[in-house]
């Protein structure tokens, strides 16, 4: 596989290397190629493929990696022999997930070393969630011997209940939050979809696998039930477990005063959608939309929604967009109350970059919100760039990705629920029966 990567990137013929000098030269060239590939794609597969035994600093690297549980991702399809046809995608020694390739097949996570650290995130201001959190923390520590991280608010609540929870760890500032993905093997959320969105927002890069428990009003991403948390967590920690890779959008605001497209504000990641609307203005929103520098359309209405497929059951659905399986890679382009009879929603491929511009002839500024937060004003000449983020959000499935998705829209939305049509028999059949 290393030879294939080298051949694709630099046309290096490994068969012509016949002496140690040439092998050393080839290794140096490979290192350069791997570094460029890693920086370009964010997929550090060479750290898995290379033999670290010859590296003089391998002891230091290995000590750092041992803090994270390694696992392997594979996907399978139902063929003639059921689940027997499987193949590995890539093994991540650091426990970080980036998208290596796309597939509609079910993805499975198998731990290669036991998880050591979990992060528990909870919905605030809920007595039932607080009680469940205390029970779960105690069980994970006593029965599974895991290191446990919680938010500072949750740690204070646990210590108020009992000083026995002093083993629970937390963080002090935002800088420590940025390093959580290097310590945490598994994330557990207690709440609804909003808690899952909050968990995803804490990780700007790779996201650990998330096990979402349903304690909210409506959940499309929370398949696990809290009353069976011990069985569920025991199964997830033992593995393998089916997961859904939920793609995120990377959004960047470019102001009119910027000298080039690289001079942007801090990028924002969204798991559901980015919304551009008219805010408090009574005027129609006027937005020029481009897809990879090709003009798409001019939106005149209340606004526009750019959604992930995971967010297809959120605001986009309310605006008339399609419901899409969360593992389908794509970007939903859904207008909000367009002043046009022919403006239908679109689903665009994952690899495109969308550019939404507020033209200079717009009567009022627009407002952008990212997963319902971080609201920003877009003045005339400002633009919003939106593309697929490299690091998805992996969420554990109760059954599999498709079964969980169908169950969520059937139970949460009562999708296509109606009375069954009575059967009195067709007229031809009635005539035959009478004869």
NURO-657341 format. One record per residue (C-alpha): residue number from 1; residue in one letter; x, y, z. Coordinates in steps of 0.1 Angstrom, whole numbers, plus 5000, padded with zeros to 4 digits. Layout:
NUM, A, X, Y, Z
...
//
This chain:
1, X, 5000, 5000, 5000
2, X, 5029, 5023, 5007
3, X, 5042, 5016, 4972
4, X, 5008, 5025, 4958
5, X, 5008, 5058, 4976
6, X, 5043, 5066, 4964
7, X, 5034, 5056, 4928
8, X, 5003, 5079, 4928
9, X, 5021, 5109, 4943
10, X, 5055, 5108, 4929
11, X, 5058, 5078, 4904
12, X, 5085, 5062, 4925
13, X, 5095, 5028, 4912
14, X, 5103, 5007, 4942
15, X, 5115, 4978, 4921
16, X, 5145, 4997, 4909
17, X, 5160, 5003, 4943
18, X, 5189, 4978, 4946
19, X, 5213, 4993, 4972
20, X, 5210, 5009, 5006
21, X, 5219, 5044, 4993
22, X, 5190, 5043, 4969
23, X, 5167, 5029, 4996
24, X, 5176, 5058, 5019
25, X, 5171, 5083, 4991
26, X, 5137, 5067, 4984
27, X, 5127, 5068, 5020
28, X, 5135, 5105, 5022
29, X, 5114, 5112, 4991
30, X, 5086, 5091, 5006
31, X, 5088, 5111, 5039
32, X, 5085, 5143, 5019
33, X, 5055, 5129, 4999
34, X, 5038, 5117, 5031
35, X, 5043, 5150, 5048
36, X, 5028, 5169, 5018
37, X, 4999, 5144, 5017
38, X, 4992, 5148, 5054
39, X, 4992, 5185, 5052
40, X, 4970, 5185, 5021
41, X, 4944, 5159, 5031
42, X, 4947, 5156, 5069
43, X, 4948, 5118, 5067
44, X, 4979, 5106, 5086
45, X, 4977, 5070, 5074
46, X, 5015, 5068, 5070
47, X, 5018, 5069, 5107
48, X, 5001, 5036, 5107
49, X, 5019, 5021, 5077
50, X, 5054, 5030, 5086
51, X, 5076, 5009, 5109
52, X, 5083, 5030, 5139
53, X, 5108, 5006, 5152
54, X, 5136, 5022, 5132
55, X, 5128, 5057, 5144
56, X, 5151, 5070, 5171
57, X, 5123, 5090, 5187
58, X, 5098, 5061, 5186
59, X, 5098, 5057, 5224
60, X, 5086, 5093, 5228
61, X, 5060, 5090, 5201
62, X, 5048, 5057, 5215
63, X, 5044, 5071, 5249
64, X, 5022, 5099, 5236
65, X, 5001, 5075, 5215
66, X, 4994, 5052, 5243
67, X, 4972, 5079, 5259
68, X, 4947, 5072, 5232
69, X, 4929, 5039, 5224
70, X, 4935, 5028, 5189
71, X, 4908, 5013, 5168
72, X, 4901, 5001, 5132
73, X, 4873, 5012, 5109
74, X, 4858, 4988, 5083
75, X, 4827, 4987, 5063
76, X, 4806, 4959, 5051
77, X, 4777, 4952, 5028
78, X, 4750, 4925, 5028
79, X, 4760, 4901, 5000
80, X, 4755, 4865, 4993
81, X, 4773, 4855, 5024
82, X, 4759, 4882, 5046
83, X, 4785, 4901, 5065
84, X, 4815, 4880, 5055
85, X, 4828, 4904, 5028
86, X, 4846, 4930, 5048
87, X, 4877, 4950, 5042
88, X, 4896, 4975, 5063
89, X, 4898, 5012, 5055
90, X, 4926, 5024, 5077
91, X, 4938, 5019, 5113
92, X, 4943, 5050, 5134
93, X, 4969, 5046, 5161
94, X, 4961, 5080, 5176
95, X, 4924, 5074, 5178
96, X, 4916, 5103, 5154
97, X, 4892, 5100, 5126
98, X, 4895, 5118, 5092
99, X, 4876, 5108, 5061
100, X, 4897, 5084, 5040
101, X, 4871, 5076, 5014
102, X, 4834, 5077, 5010
103, X, 4809, 5048, 5009
104, X, 4773, 5042, 5015
105, X, 4781, 5009, 5032
106, X, 4778, 5004, 5069
107, X, 4809, 5014, 5089
108, X, 4820, 4995, 5119
109, X, 4844, 5005, 5147
110, X, 4866, 4979, 5164
111, X, 4888, 4988, 5193
112, X, 4924, 4976, 5189
113, X, 4932, 4986, 5225
114, X, 4909, 4992, 5254
115, X, 4895, 5027, 5258
116, X, 4910, 5045, 5288
117, X, 4892, 5079, 5290
118, X, 4857, 5090, 5284
119, X, 4841, 5125, 5283
120, X, 4805, 5129, 5295
121, X, 4785, 5159, 5284
122, X, 4751, 5166, 5298
123, X, 4721, 5188, 5291
124, X, 4720, 5215, 5318
125, X, 4691, 5223, 5342
126, X, 4677, 5188, 5343
127, X, 4673, 5169, 5375
128, X, 4669, 5135, 5358
129, X, 4700, 5140, 5337
130, X, 4720, 5150, 5368
131, X, 4709, 5118, 5386
132, X, 4717, 5096, 5356
133, X, 4751, 5113, 5352
134, X, 4761, 5105, 5388
135, X, 4751, 5069, 5383
136, X, 4769, 5066, 5350
137, X, 4801, 5082, 5364
138, X, 4801, 5058, 5394
139, X, 4796, 5027, 5372
140, X, 4822, 5037, 5347
141, X, 4848, 5042, 5374
142, X, 4840, 5013, 5396
143, X, 4832, 4986, 5370
144, X, 4852, 4998, 5340
145, X, 4881, 5015, 5357
146, X, 4880, 5044, 5332
147, X, 4893, 5080, 5335
148, X, 4864, 5104, 5334
149, X, 4862, 5140, 5321
150, X, 4832, 5162, 5326
151, X, 4825, 5199, 5322
152, X, 4834, 5222, 5351
153, X, 4797, 5228, 5358
154, X, 4790, 5190, 5360
155, X, 4821, 5184, 5382
156, X, 4808, 5211, 5407
157, X, 4774, 5194, 5407
158, X, 4789, 5160, 5414
159, X, 4811, 5173, 5442
160, X, 4781, 5190, 5458
161, X, 4764, 5156, 5459
162, X, 4794, 5137, 5473
163, X, 4831, 5143, 5478
164, X, 4837, 5108, 5465
165, X, 4836, 5122, 5430
166, X, 4869, 5140, 5434
167, X, 4885, 5116, 5408
168, X, 4864, 5132, 5381
169, X, 4886, 5155, 5359
170, X, 4877, 5186, 5340
171, X, 4895, 5216, 5322
172, X, 4903, 5251, 5332
173, X, 4904, 5271, 5299
174, X, 4897, 5269, 5262
175, X, 4933, 5259, 5255
176, X, 4927, 5226, 5274
177, X, 4895, 5220, 5254
178, X, 4916, 5222, 5222
179, X, 4937, 5193, 5235
180, X, 4908, 5171, 5246
181, X, 4909, 5150, 5214
182, X, 4944, 5138, 5224
183, X, 4931, 5125, 5257
184, X, 4896, 5113, 5252
185, X, 4887, 5079, 5236
186, X, 4850, 5081, 5238
187, X, 4823, 5109, 5243
188, X, 4790, 5102, 5260
189, X, 4762, 5127, 5257
190, X, 4731, 5128, 5279
191, X, 4704, 5150, 5263
192, X, 4690, 5156, 5228
193, X, 4704, 5165, 5195
194, X, 4714, 5199, 5209
195, X, 4738, 5181, 5233
196, X, 4753, 5162, 5203
197, X, 4758, 5195, 5185
198, X, 4775, 5210, 5216
199, X, 4798, 5179, 5218
200, X, 4808, 5183, 5181
201, X, 4815, 5220, 5185
202, X, 4841, 5213, 5212
203, X, 4863, 5195, 5187
204, X, 4877, 5217, 5159
205, X, 4896, 5188, 5144
206, X, 4892, 5150, 5149
207, X, 4862, 5140, 5170
208, X, 4862, 5109, 5192
209, X, 4833, 5084, 5188
210, X, 4801, 5098, 5204
211, X, 4776, 5076, 5222
212, X, 4744, 5097, 5223
213, X, 4717, 5089, 5249
214, X, 4682, 5103, 5243
215, X, 4671, 5125, 5271
216, X, 4657, 5154, 5250
217, X, 4623, 5162, 5235
218, X, 4631, 5151, 5199
219, X, 4662, 5132, 5188
220, X, 4674, 5122, 5153
221, X, 4710, 5115, 5165
222, X, 4703, 5099, 5199
223, X, 4694, 5063, 5194
224, X, 4703, 5050, 5229
225, X, 4679, 5048, 5258
226, X, 4692, 5058, 5292
227, X, 4674, 5030, 5311
228, X, 4697, 5005, 5295
229, X, 4729, 5025, 5297
230, X, 4750, 4998, 5313
231, X, 4742, 4972, 5286
232, X, 4747, 4999, 5258
233, X, 4781, 5011, 5271
234, X, 4793, 4976, 5278
235, X, 4786, 4967, 5242
236, X, 4803, 4999, 5229
237, X, 4834, 4995, 5250
238, X, 4837, 4959, 5241
239, X, 4831, 4965, 5203
240, X, 4827, 4962, 5175
241, X, 4800, 4988, 5171
242, X, 4783, 5003, 5140
243, X, 4789, 5040, 5136
244, X, 4776, 5069, 5114
245, X, 4801, 5093, 5101
246, X, 4782, 5126, 5102
247, X, 4799, 5152, 5079
248, X, 4803, 5188, 5089
249, X, 4805, 5220, 5070
250, X, 4835, 5243, 5072
251, X, 4823, 5280, 5070
252, X, 4845, 5311, 5065
253, X, 4834, 5347, 5063
254, X, 4852, 5370, 5039
255, X, 4847, 5407, 5044
256, X, 4845, 5431, 5015
257, X, 4877, 5448, 5028
258, X, 4897, 5416, 5026
259, X, 4926, 5417, 5002
260, X, 4921, 5381, 4991
261, X, 4901, 5349, 4998
262, X, 4927, 5337, 5023
263, X, 4921, 5367, 5046
264, X, 4891, 5353, 5064
265, X, 4877, 5353, 5099
266, X, 4881, 5323, 5121
267, X, 4865, 5293, 5104
268, X, 4834, 5278, 5120
269, X, 4822, 5241, 5119
270, X, 4786, 5232, 5117
271, X, 4770, 5197, 5121
272, X, 4735, 5208, 5111
273, X, 4733, 5239, 5090
274, X, 4744, 5274, 5083
275, X, 4715, 5298, 5078
276, X, 4717, 5332, 5059
277, X, 4685, 5352, 5066
278, X, 4672, 5388, 5065
279, X, 4672, 5392, 5103
280, X, 4650, 5420, 5116
281, X, 4648, 5437, 5082
282, X, 4615, 5438, 5064
283, X, 4632, 5437, 5030
284, X, 4637, 5405, 5010
285, X, 4671, 5389, 5013
286, X, 4692, 5393, 4982
287, X, 4720, 5367, 4979
288, X, 4742, 5358, 4949
289, X, 4751, 5321, 4950
290, X, 4781, 5305, 4933
291, X, 4792, 5268, 4932
292, X, 4829, 5264, 4924
293, X, 4829, 5298, 4907
294, X, 4799, 5289, 4886
295, X, 4768, 5311, 4892
296, X, 4739, 5292, 4906
297, X, 4711, 5316, 4913
298, X, 4701, 5348, 4931
299, X, 4681, 5341, 4962
300, X, 4653, 5366, 4969
301, X, 4632, 5356, 4999
302, X, 4636, 5352, 5036
303, X, 4670, 5335, 5033
304, X, 4689, 5303, 5024
305, X, 4699, 5272, 5043
306, X, 4731, 5253, 5036
307, X, 4728, 5220, 5054
308, X, 4746, 5187, 5060
309, X, 4727, 5155, 5054
310, X, 4725, 5151, 5092
311, X, 4708, 5185, 5094
312, X, 4683, 5175, 5067
313, X, 4658, 5167, 5094
314, X, 4662, 5201, 5111
315, X, 4656, 5236, 5097
316, X, 4660, 5224, 5061
317, X, 4631, 5200, 5065
318, X, 4609, 5228, 5079
319, X, 4618, 5249, 5048
320, X, 4608, 5221, 5024
321, X, 4641, 5203, 5019
322, X, 4644, 5166, 5015
323, X, 4652, 5141, 5042
324, X, 4686, 5125, 5034
325, X, 4704, 5096, 5049
326, X, 4732, 5110, 5071
327, X, 4759, 5090, 5055
328, X, 4751, 5104, 5020
329, X, 4779, 5129, 5014
330, X, 4764, 5161, 5001
331, X, 4753, 5197, 5008
332, X, 4717, 5207, 5009
333, X, 4708, 5240, 4992
334, X, 4674, 5250, 5006
335, X, 4657, 5284, 5002
336, X, 4636, 5299, 5029
337, X, 4603, 5312, 5016
338, X, 4616, 5322, 4982
339, X, 4596, 5347, 4962
340, X, 4594, 5324, 4933
341, X, 4572, 5295, 4923
342, X, 4600, 5275, 4906
343, X, 4627, 5276, 4933
344, X, 4632, 5240, 4944
345, X, 4658, 5228, 4969
346, X, 4690, 5212, 4956
347, X, 4714, 5185, 4969
348, X, 4750, 5193, 4958
349, X, 4780, 5169, 4958
350, X, 4804, 5169, 4988
351, X, 4834, 5182, 4969
352, X, 4820, 5216, 4959
353, X, 4827, 5250, 4975
354, X, 4797, 5273, 4978
355, X, 4801, 5310, 4979
356, X, 4772, 5332, 4991
357, X, 4776, 5369, 4984
358, X, 4756, 5399, 4996
359, X, 4756, 5421, 4964
360, X, 4761, 5459, 4966
361, X, 4726, 5465, 4953
362, X, 4711, 5447, 4983
363, X, 4686, 5468, 5003
364, X, 4698, 5455, 5036
365, X, 4725, 5433, 5052
366, X, 4720, 5396, 5058
367, X, 4727, 5376, 5089
368, X, 4744, 5342, 5092
369, X, 4740, 5318, 5120
370, X, 4759, 5285, 5125
371, X, 4740, 5257, 5141
372, X, 4718, 5284, 5156
373, X, 4747, 5302, 5172
374, X, 4776, 5327, 5165
375, X, 4753, 5350, 5146
376, X, 4773, 5373, 5122
377, X, 4762, 5402, 5100
378, X, 4770, 5401, 5064
379, X, 4771, 5436, 5048
380, X, 4772, 5444, 5011
381, X, 4802, 5429, 4995
382, X, 4807, 5403, 5023
383, X, 4808, 5366, 5013
384, X, 4804, 5333, 5031
385, X, 4824, 5303, 5019
386, X, 4811, 5268, 5027
387, X, 4827, 5234, 5020
388, X, 4828, 5200, 5035
389, X, 4850, 5197, 5066
390, X, 4877, 5170, 5066
391, X, 4869, 5156, 5100
392, X, 4834, 5140, 5104
393, X, 4816, 5134, 5137
394, X, 4813, 5096, 5144
395, X, 4782, 5086, 5164
396, X, 4775, 5051, 5176
397, X, 4745, 5033, 5162
398, X, 4721, 5012, 5182
399, X, 4715, 4988, 5153
400, X, 4730, 5003, 5121
401, X, 4730, 5036, 5104
402, X, 4700, 5030, 5081
403, X, 4679, 5013, 5108
404, X, 4685, 5042, 5132
405, X, 4678, 5068, 5106
406, X, 4645, 5052, 5096
407, X, 4635, 5047, 5132
408, X, 4642, 5083, 5140
409, X, 4620, 5097, 5113
410, X, 4592, 5072, 5120
411, X, 4592, 5077, 5157
412, X, 4601, 5114, 5158
413, X, 4581, 5127, 5129
414, X, 4555, 5099, 5125
415, X, 4567, 5099, 5088
416, X, 4539, 5087, 5065
417, X, 4517, 5076, 5093
418, X, 4481, 5071, 5082
419, X, 4452, 5048, 5087
420, X, 4455, 5017, 5066
421, X, 4431, 5016, 5037
422, X, 4403, 4991, 5042
423, X, 4400, 4962, 5018
424, X, 4366, 4954, 5005
425, X, 4380, 4937, 4974
426, X, 4381, 4950, 4939
427, X, 4349, 4949, 4918
428, X, 4362, 4921, 4896
429, X, 4369, 4900, 4926
430, X, 4335, 4907, 4941
431, X, 4318, 4896, 4908
432, X, 4337, 4863, 4908
433, X, 4328, 4856, 4944
434, X, 4291, 4863, 4937
435, X, 4292, 4838, 4907
//
